[in-house]
């Protein structure tokens, strides 16, 4: 009996010596299969896939009709099927007029070939039906097709370049570093889906090429976070186009495919922190100049990621109250609050006095420009490579070390998260900004862990 319960209809096909196949049925209740392959449904994600395929081929849709189309399209491509058609063609109508203009004389043109790929044949038929349902109904002898003429005509689609241009024209401009990432991920996407030039041209096969290339880079020593960004940045551009009502339906279709593809991404939620050790931190600090002493102490003291170091503005620091408050754009907005140790306050003031710069940002490069993400990573590696610390240590591990020290020092998880810039359910940013000293225990715990044996512990002035 077909399976229902809100799931697509499926029937069990017995197999000798193993459990039966659960095969999706078509509108007539017939199982969709061409063994060893069949149309299957993934219960956990709600997407359809080709059963019997290794590796598993996901059709990246939750729509049964579309899944049936993609399944047959995939099946024909695997079989390299083709259909025969008449070997001679005598142009008529508009085609004849065009050819007459090209050749400047009236003549019959004969095109000779052996076959035509079945996939392309079905694509051509589909386009003809959608463009001229009445003519298609007459030529195919299927009157029901003519009913499609009463449906809304498909709107003109846009070129992929317009999707990028729309995002780059936003009134609220992302940072230069962010724009660089956007362009990089988008150009990789456009290259992978080529020869598609418009949004409507992006079919399941094109998206699969893009997905395969993204995973190829990931498998070649990539990170789960970078892999996720390859999907999320492209989705972000299509989502913005939808908001601006640019080729809305086609963009929604592509976004749905991307969301489906993201169900296969490695899990980012349970990545283990990799805290820097006390000895490694002090080895870096001992080799640092004034700029990097200030950077390292700020990152540790305030539990900062590299992006926070790059973007913290000078007006966020109140040296009289030893308080730091600023908003960092992330997904939405991230409020960062913290209390400065005396050693951190002194290090920042020494650096600002020596550098004498007037930039809005606290930390700038030797060229007196704001740090980019890559620039900060490179500068940190120069510092790291002057020491004997492990060559795998990155600046982000200073933040992990601070967060771990706060928790291990008895700080509540909520307070540690506030210091770390996490959004706290039920607690507004305005409340956090009004009460920055709530993170005092966290920063004390971090300092005690990393400087507990030193003679110069912070003297707190509340």
Secondary structure, DSSP 4 states (H G I P E B T S, - for coil): --B-TTSPPEEEEEETTEEEEEEEB-TTS-B-EETTEEEEEETTTTEEEEET-SS-EE---S-HHHHHHHHHHHHHHHHT-EE---S-----HHHHHHHHHHHSS--------S-EEHHHHHHHHHHHHHH-HHHHHHHHT-GGGGGGGGSPPPPPP-BHHHHHHHHHT-SSPPPHHHHHHHHHHHHHHHHHHTT--BTTT--HHHHHHHHHHHHHHHHTT--HHHHHHHHHHHHHHHHHHHHTTSSHHHHHHHHHHHHHHGGGSPP-TTPPP-PPPHHHHHHHHHH--HHHHHHHHHHHHHT--HHHHHH-BGGGEETTTTEEEEEEESSSEEEEEEE--HHHHHHHHHHHHHH----SBS-B-TTSSBPPHHHHHHHHHHHHTTSSS-TT--THHHHHHHHHHHHHTT--HHHHHHHHT---TT--HHHHHHTGGGGHHHHHHHHHHHHTTSS-------
